[in-house]
Amino acid sequence: MAVIKHLRVAFAHAGFTPSLIVRRLATIVPNVSQVDNSSNFLNNVPHRKHPGILHLKCVKLPPELVQAVSFWVAQSPIRDLEKKSKSFSNYLWSRKRPVELKDLRKKSQLLEQKLRKDAEVLIQEKGGSLDESDEKLKQKVLTAIRKSTYHWEELKYTEELSFIYMVSRMDANYAAVSRAFHEIQKRVPDFQPKTLLDFGSGSGAVSWAAHSIWGESLKEYMNIDCSLPMLALAEKLMQGISESQELCFPGVYFRQFTPVGPKMTFDLTVSAFSLNDLPTYGQRMATVKNLWKKTNNFLVLVENGTKEGHQMLMEARDVILKEADKVKEEAHVFAPCPHHLPCPRLLLDNPLPCNFLQQYQPLPLSWNPSYKIEKFSFLILGRGSGKSMEPWPRVTQPVLCRKRHVHVHLCCADGTLEHAVVTSKKHSRDLYRCVWNSNCGDRLPILTTDIKSISEDKSTLKDQINDSQKVNTAPCQDQN
């Protein structure tokens, strides 16, 4: 009842009335498929723990890491650290991909044609002759291009910028990567990696997250970053505050360059929040291909939950799948997509990023709240055909629980987006309770061949915004 009351207040602030929301969204979909009983999915397990549950509650950083960061922040001579860290975090979030040279040339040609045409029309209206030289026209084109084109800059991580990155992003990176790793652990419990490669390792959040999940099996953590100050900072954090200079866990290595040679492969290969540091599409895709070649089992890519981050991941997905087809290798999308078809969210008139939310306890700094929520996109590619995986749909938005019915938005195995309204009366109680206990990013153990497809529109986006507000007001809970 408290949740329903909160939703009514949120809708009222947004200018909605409950009856209006029901008229817009409450379409009872007939013949929704029942729970996939072929997989023996419940087996006396409570609905809140059904096999499609993948979300984490509140991620906590390892105590050794928190202690080390707190110690070095207290020793830091950097002034206005709070202001600089927030500004840098906002910059990274709003950062876009670098514009490709061919796209820039095409844009300049179209703009030049437009300016010439406008000049000719002006001459015809007022009479006279064209007195602008080609040089002046080119200057106008360059000025317009500079004003309308995103100026991408390469980030050079000095000692100060590396420290600011650690303060502003390490806890959020840890939370997002932990969520991606948790999915592998939950769905493939027998997977026990021995080696890890982290490309663009930064302050080492990936190694800490991997150790918290597979610390008993992992023997080698290879951290690759082109910035020497960043590597030095990551190693300093790994040593903690002990005077012995020993690392908090063994087998961690720091390198500037990716190991070469076909025999240098790793069970788990990761690139988290690093693709946008590469200046061209060609370099991004070459890097992704190289990481895939070094992957024995899973390649994990994580980026910001923006359109830019999502599109970079979809580019990487398409390149890897095409490359695997060329060399006749078996590859599959392990998560989050339940299919290999084009992303349906990018096919909408107003494309939306496929992103997920992860709650976490941030670093205990004076300006940080008790908990934060990271919005991120991720992609996990696996070796093999993936035929043994259940074709269960993925929940793509926060589940909206109303009185006696639940709204759920799904990305299905046939490459479509589905909006279903599930009730206990029209459908099974098991399905209703499973949906009720699911969250954005979970999978539903159902077959969706009979669900009527409903295209997502602006009202769906408003639901997502309101549900995000609901999540943001939730209290911090312990991690599963």
C-alpha positions in Angstrom: 0.0 0.0 0.0 2.9 2.3 0.7 4.3 1.8 -2.8 0.9 2.5 -4.4 0.5 5.7 -2.3 4.0 6.8 -3.3 3.2 6.2 -7.0 0.0 8.3 -6.7 1.9 11.2 -5.2 4.6 10.9 -8.0 2.0 10.9 -10.7 0.2 13.9 -9.2 3.4 15.9 -9.2 4.0 15.0 -12.8 0.5 16.2 -13.8 -1.1 12.8 -14.2 -4.3 11.4 -12.7 -4.6 7.7 -11.8 -7.5 7.3 -14.1 -5.6 8.8 -17.0 -2.7 6.5 -16.4 -5.0 3.5 -16.4 -6.6 4.6 -19.7 -3.2 5.0 -21.3 -1.6 1.8 -20.2 -3.9 -0.7 -18.6 -4.5 -2.9 -21.6 -5.1 -6.5 -20.4 -3.3 -8.7 -22.9 -5.0 -12.0 -23.5 -3.3 -15.3 -23.8 -0.1 -14.3 -22.1 2.1 -17.4 -21.9 2.2 -19.2 -18.7 5.4 -19.7 -16.6 8.0 -21.9 -18.4 7.3 -25.0 -16.3 9.5 -27.1 -18.7 12.5 -25.7 -16.9 11.1 -26.8 -13.4 11.5 -23.1 -12.6 10.1 -22.8 -9.1 10.7 -26.2 -7.4 9.4 -24.9 -4.0 11.5 -21.7 -4.4 9.7 -18.5 -3.3 8.5 -16.2 -6.1 10.8 -13.4 -4.9 13.7 -15.8 -5.7 12.5 -17.1 -9.1 15.3 -18.2 -11.5 15.0 -15.0 -13.5 15.9 -12.7 -10.6 19.3 -11.1 -11.4 19.2 -7.7 -9.8 21.4 -6.9 -6.8 20.2 -4.8 -3.9 22.8 -2.4 -2.5 26.4 -3.1 -3.5 29.1 -2.4 -0.9 32.7 -1.8 -1.6 35.3 -4.1 0.1 36.4 -2.7 3.5 40.1 -2.8 2.5 39.4 -0.6 -0.6 37.2 1.9 1.4 40.0 2.1 4.0 42.7 2.7 1.4 40.7 5.4 -0.5 39.8 7.2 2.7 43.4 7.2 3.8 44.7 8.7 0.5 41.9 11.2 0.3 42.8 12.5 3.7 46.5 12.8 2.6 45.6 14.5 -0.7 46.8 18.1 -1.3 44.3 18.7 -4.1 42.1 21.7 -3.4 38.3 21.8 -4.1 38.3 18.0 -4.5 34.5 17.8 -4.1 33.9 20.4 -6.8 36.4 18.9 -9.2 35.2 15.4 -8.8 31.5 16.3 -9.4 32.5 18.4 -12.5 34.6 15.6 -13.9 31.8 13.0 -13.3 29.3 15.2 -15.1 31.8 15.6 -18.0 32.3 11.9 -18.4 28.5 11.3 -18.3 27.9 13.9 -21.1 30.9 12.8 -23.2 30.1 11.7 -26.7 31.9 9.6 -29.3 34.4 11.3 -31.5 33.0 12.4 -34.9 34.3 10.3 -37.7 36.3 12.1 -40.4 34.0 10.8 -43.2 30.9 12.0 -41.4 32.6 15.4 -40.9 33.4 15.7 -44.6 29.9 14.7 -45.5 28.4 17.3 -43.1 30.7 20.0 -44.4 29.7 19.3 -48.1 26.0 19.4 -47.3 26.5 22.7 -45.4 28.5 24.2 -48.2 25.8 23.3 -50.7 23.2 24.9 -48.4 25.1 28.1 -48.0 25.7 28.4 -51.8 22.0 27.8 -52.4 21.0 30.4 -49.8 23.4 32.9 -51.4 21.9 32.3 -54.9 18.4 32.8 -53.6 19.4 36.1 -51.9 21.0 37.3 -55.2 17.8 36.5 -57.1 15.7 38.4 -54.6 17.9 41.5 -54.3 19.7 41.4 -57.7 23.4 41.9 -58.1 26.2 39.3 -58.3 27.8 36.8 -55.9 30.7 38.7 -54.3 31.7 36.1 -51.8 34.9 34.2 -52.6 35.4 30.5 -52.1 37.7 31.3 -49.2 35.0 33.2 -47.4 32.5 30.5 -48.0 34.9 27.9 -46.6 35.4 30.0 -43.5 31.7 30.2 -43.0 31.4 26.4 -43.3 34.3 25.9 -40.8 32.7 28.3 -38.3 29.3 26.5 -38.6 31.0 23.1 -38.2 32.8 24.2 -35.1 29.6 25.4 -33.5 27.5 22.3 -34.4 30.0 19.5 -33.9 30.9 17.9 -30.6 34.6 18.5 -29.9 36.0 15.3 -28.5 39.3 15.5 -26.6 41.7 12.8 -25.5 41.9 12.5 -21.8 45.5 12.4 -20.4 45.4 11.0 -16.9 48.0 12.8 -14.9 48.4 12.1 -11.2 45.8 14.7 -10.2 43.2 13.7 -12.8 43.7 10.0 -11.9 43.1 10.8 -8.3 39.9 12.8 -9.2 38.7 9.9 -11.4 39.2 7.5 -8.4 37.2 9.8 -6.1 34.4 10.4 -8.6 34.0 7.1 -10.4 35.6 4.1 -8.7 32.6 3.3 -6.5 30.1 3.6 -9.4 32.3 1.5 -11.7 32.6 -1.2 -9.0 28.8 -1.3 -8.7 28.1 -1.6 -12.4 30.7 -4.2 -13.0 29.6 -6.2 -10.0 26.1 -6.3 -11.4 27.4 -7.7 -14.7 29.6 -10.3 -13.0 26.7 -11.3 -10.7 24.7 -12.3 -13.8 27.4 -14.6 -14.9 27.8 -16.1 -11.5 24.0 -16.6 -11.0 23.3 -18.1 -14.4 26.5 -20.1 -14.8 27.5 -21.1 -11.2 30.0 -23.7 -12.5 32.0 -21.0 -14.2 35.2 -20.5 -12.1 37.6 -18.2 -14.0 41.3 -18.5 -13.2 42.5 -15.5 -15.3 41.2 -12.0 -15.8 42.1 -9.3 -18.3 40.9 -5.7 -17.7 41.5 -3.4 -20.6 41.5 0.3 -19.5 41.7 -0.8 -15.9 41.8 2.7 -14.4 41.8 2.6 -10.6 41.3 -1.2 -10.5 37.6 -1.4 -9.8 37.2 -4.5 -12.0 39.8 -6.5 -10.2 38.2 -5.7 -6.9 34.8 -6.7 -8.2 36.0 -9.9 -9.7 37.9 -10.8 -6.5 34.7 -10.3 -4.4 32.9 -12.9 -6.6 35.6 -15.3 -7.8 38.4 -14.7 -5.3 38.8 -18.4 -4.6 39.4 -19.4 -8.2 41.1 -16.3 -9.8 44.8 -16.6 -9.8 45.8 -13.8 -12.3 44.4 -10.3 -12.6 46.0 -8.5 -15.6 45.3 -4.7 -15.5 46.0 -2.8 -18.7 46.1 1.0 -18.8 48.1 3.4 -21.0 48.4 5.9 -18.1 51.3 5.2 -15.7 50.0 7.5 -13.0 46.7 5.6 -13.1 48.5 2.3 -12.8 50.5 3.6 -9.9 47.4 4.8 -8.1 45.6 1.4 -8.7 48.7 -0.4 -7.3 48.8 1.9 -4.3 45.1 1.2 -3.5 45.8 -2.5 -3.9 48.5 -2.3 -1.3 46.0 -0.8 1.2 47.5 1.1 4.1 49.9 -1.6 5.2 53.6 -0.8 5.4 54.6 -4.2 4.0 53.8 -3.1 0.4 52.0 -6.5 -0.2 48.9 -6.5 -2.3 45.5 -7.1 -0.7 45.2 -10.3 -2.8 47.9 -12.0 -4.9 48.2 -12.4 -8.6 47.6 -8.8 -9.6 49.7 -7.3 -12.5 49.8 -3.8 -14.0 50.8 -3.3 -17.6 50.7 -0.4 -20.1 50.1 -2.7 -23.1 47.9 -5.7 -23.9 49.8 -8.9 -24.0 50.5 -10.1 -27.5 50.6 -13.6 -28.8 47.8 -16.1 -29.6 48.5 -18.2 -26.4 47.9 -15.2 -24.1 44.2 -15.8 -23.5 42.1 -15.2 -20.4 38.9 -16.8 -19.0 37.3 -13.5 -18.4 38.0 -10.3 -20.5 36.6 -7.0 -19.5 36.5 -3.4 -20.7 34.6 -1.0 -18.4 34.0 2.6 -19.3 37.0 2.6 -21.7 35.7 2.4 -25.3 35.0 6.2 -25.5 38.7 6.9 -24.7 39.6 5.6 -28.2 39.6 8.3 -30.9 37.9 6.5 -33.8 35.4 3.8 -34.6 38.1 1.8 -36.3 40.2 1.7 -33.2 37.3 0.9 -31.0 36.3 -2.1 -33.1 39.9 -3.3 -33.5 40.2 -3.2 -29.7 37.0 -5.1 -29.2 38.1 -7.8 -31.8 41.4 -8.1 -30.1 39.8 -8.5 -26.7 37.5 -11.2 -28.1 40.5 -13.1 -29.5 41.9 -13.2 -26.0 38.6 -14.4 -24.5 38.2 -18.1 -23.5 34.8 -17.8 -22.0 33.2 -14.3 -21.5 33.8 -10.8 -22.8 32.2 -8.2 -20.6 31.7 -4.6 -21.8 30.3 -1.9 -19.6 29.6 1.8 -20.5 27.5 4.7 -19.4 23.8 4.3 -19.6 23.4 6.9 -22.3 22.6 6.7 -26.0 26.3 7.0 -26.7 27.2 4.2 -24.4 24.5 1.9 -25.6 25.3 2.5 -29.3 29.0 1.7 -28.7 28.0 -1.6 -27.1 25.7 -2.4 -30.0 28.4 -1.6 -32.5 30.7 -4.0 -30.6 28.1 -6.7 -30.5 27.5 -6.6 -34.3 31.2 -6.6 -35.1 31.9 -9.6 -32.8 29.0 -11.7 -34.2 29.9 -10.9 -37.8 33.6 -11.7 -37.1 32.6 -15.0 -35.5 30.5 -15.9 -38.6 33.4 -15.2 -40.9 35.8 -17.5 -39.1 33.1 -20.0 -38.4 33.3 -19.6 -34.6 30.4 -20.0 -32.2 29.5 -16.8 -30.3 26.4 -15.7 -28.6 25.0 -12.7 -26.6 24.8 -13.9 -23.0 23.3 -10.6 -21.7 21.3 -8.5 -21.8 19.9 -9.2 -25.2 17.8 -12.4 -25.5 18.5 -12.4 -29.3 21.0 -11.6 -32.0 18.7 -9.3 -33.9 19.0 -5.5 -34.2 18.2 -3.7 -30.9 14.5 -2.8 -31.0 15.2 0.3 -28.8 17.3 1.8 -31.5 14.6 1.1 -34.1 12.1 3.4 -32.4 11.3 6.8 -33.8 12.9 8.3 -30.7 15.7 5.8 -29.8 16.1 5.0 -26.2 19.2 3.6 -24.5 19.0 0.1 -23.0 20.2 0.8 -19.5 19.9 -0.5 -16.0 20.1 0.9 -12.4 22.3 -0.3 -9.6 22.2 1.0 -6.1 25.4 1.2 -4.1 27.0 2.7 -1.1 29.5 5.3 -2.3 32.9 6.1 -0.8 32.5 7.6 2.7 33.4 11.1 1.6 31.9 14.1 3.3 29.9 15.2 0.2 28.6 11.8 -0.7 25.1 10.7 0.4 24.4 7.3 2.1 23.7 5.6 -1.2 23.7 6.4 -4.9 22.3 4.8 -8.0 24.4 4.1 -11.1 22.8 4.0 -14.5 24.8 1.9 -16.9 24.6 -0.3 -20.0 26.4 -3.6 -20.4 27.0 -6.4 -22.8 28.3 -9.9 -22.2 29.4 -12.1 -25.1 30.1 -15.7 -24.6 31.9 -18.5 -26.5 29.7 -21.3 -27.9 26.4 -21.3 -29.5 24.3 -20.5 -26.4 21.6 -23.0 -27.5 21.3 -24.3 -23.9 20.2 -20.8 -22.6 16.5 -20.3 -21.9 14.9 -17.8 -24.4 13.4 -15.8 -21.5 12.6 -12.1 -22.1 14.5 -9.3 -20.3 12.7 -6.7 -18.2 13.8 -3.4 -19.7 12.1 -0.9 -17.4 11.1 -0.7 -13.7 8.1 -2.9 -13.1 5.0 -0.8 -12.4 2.9 -2.5 -9.7 -0.7 -1.3 -9.5 -3.8 -2.6 -7.8 -4.4 -6.2 -8.9 -2.3 -5.8 -12.1 1.3 -5.3 -13.0 2.9 -3.5 -16.0 6.0 -5.0 -17.4 8.1 -4.1 -20.5 10.1 -6.9 -22.1 12.7 -7.4 -24.7 11.9 -10.8 -26.2 13.7 -13.5 -28.1 12.0 -12.5 -31.4 13.6 -9.0 -31.3 10.5 -7.1 -30.3 9.5 -4.9 -27.3 6.5 -6.1 -25.5 4.3 -4.3 -23.0 2.2 -6.7 -21.0 -0.3 -6.1 -18.2 -0.4 -9.2 -16.0 -3.1 -10.1 -13.5 -3.7 -13.0 -11.3 -7.2 -13.5 -12.6 -6.5 -13.4 -16.3 -3.2 -15.3 -16.0 -1.6 -17.6 -13.4 -0.9 -16.7 -9.9 2.7 -17.9 -10.4 3.3 -15.6 -13.3 1.6 -12.6 -11.5 3.8 -13.1 -8.4 7.0 -13.6 -10.5 6.4 -10.3 -12.4 5.5 -8.5 -9.2 8.8 -9.5 -7.6 10.9 -8.7 -10.7 12.9 -5.6 -11.4 14.5 -3.9 -14.3 17.3 -6.1 -15.7 15.7 -9.4 -14.5 14.6 -12.1 -16.8 11.1 -13.6 -16.7 10.8 -17.4 -17.0 8.0 -17.2 -19.6 7.5 -17.9 -23.2 6.2 -14.8 -25.0 5.0 -16.0 -28.3 1.4 -15.1 -27.5 1.9 -11.6 -26.0 0.4 -8.9 -28.1 3.1 -6.3 -29.0 2.5 -2.8 -27.9 4.9 -0.1 -29.2 6.5 2.1 -26.6 5.5 5.8 -26.8 5.9 8.9 -24.7 3.6 7.6 -21.9 6.0 4.6 -21.5 8.9 7.0 -21.1 7.0 8.9 -18.5 6.4 5.7 -16.6 10.1 5.0 -16.7 10.9 8.5 -15.3 8.3 8.1 -12.5 9.5 4.6 -11.6 13.1 5.8 -11.6 11.9 8.3 -9.0 10.4 5.5 -7.0 13.7 3.6 -7.1 15.7 6.7 -6.1 13.6 7.1 -2.9 14.1 3.5 -1.8 16.2 2.9 1.3 19.6 1.3 1.0 19.6 -2.4 1.7 22.2 -5.1 2.1 23.7 -6.8 -0.9 22.4 -10.3 -1.7 
